[in-house]
């Protein structure tokens, strides 16, 4: 118990570091970048969803695009520029290098 009392400031610093790290990782996972796309002949929101939606259901992704671009319907016009959300690369904990020198694959 005496060790905790004598080093309480150190324990507080460690706890704060852990909390801020967890908050930072959570925020990084939620970041979204945007790309502007000019609509060409034959383009549809459905086709864009196949290209850009990743794991988001098509109907949900299209509703997000309609709202984001303040469209009155799902019809898009040739030459119009659309703002499309592009998810930033996720940090996958399973892809962290764990091999050490001498490990064989």
N, C-alpha and C positions, 0 to 999 in steps of 0.2 A: 504494500500500500504506500509505503514511503517513496518508492521509486516513481509511482504515478504522481504523487504530489510534487516531487522535485522536478519532474519532467512534463508537467501538465501543458506548458506552452508548446512543447515539441509534439505532443499528442494532438493538440488542437491544430497545429500546422499540417500534420499528416492527414487528419480527417478532412480539413479544408481542401487539400490537394486532391484527395480522392473524389470529393464532391464536385469540384470544378472540372476534373477530368471526365467524370460521368456526364455532366451537363454539356461539355464540349463535344463529346462523342455523339450524344443524342442530337445536338443541333446540327452536327456535320451530316448525320444520316438524313435529316429533313431538308437539306439545302436543295434548291431547284434553280437551274439556270434556264434561260429562255433563248430561243432561236427564232429569227424572223424568216418566214417562208413566203415566197411569192407564188400565188396560185396560178397554175398552168392549165391549159385546156385538158379536160378529162379528169382533173384532180377532184377528189371528194374527201370529206372528213373521215369517211370509213377507211380509205386508202392511207391517209395520214396516220390514222390510229394504228394500222398494221405496222407502219414504219416507226412511229415514235412512242406508242403507248406503253411499251414494255409489258409489265404484268398487270396493268390497270385494265379493268373490263372496258370494252369498246364504248358501250353506252355512257358509262361514267366519264370516260376520257372526252368524248364528243361534247357532253354537257359542260365540262370544264372549259373546253375551247370556245364554245358559244358564249359562255359567261365572260371569259378572259378577254375576248375580242369584241365584246358587246354586240354580238350578232343578234338579229331579230329571229333568225331561223337557222336550220342546219345547212341551208344552201349557201355556197360560196361563189364569188365571182372571179373570173379570170382577171389577173393583174392585181388583185387585192393582196395586201400583205397580211399574213396571219402571225400572231405571236404563239409559238409552240413551246410548252415546257419540256425541258430536257433534264432528266434526273442526272445529278452529278454521280460520278463513280462511287459506289459504296465500299466501305472498308469491310472486307470479309475476314472475320477472325479465323476461319478455317484455312485461309490461304497464307497465313503468316508463316514465314520461314522458321522451321523448327529443327532442321538438320544441323548437326554440329560436325566439326571436322572428324572425318573417319567414318561417318554414317554412310551406309550404302542404301541406294534406292531400291 
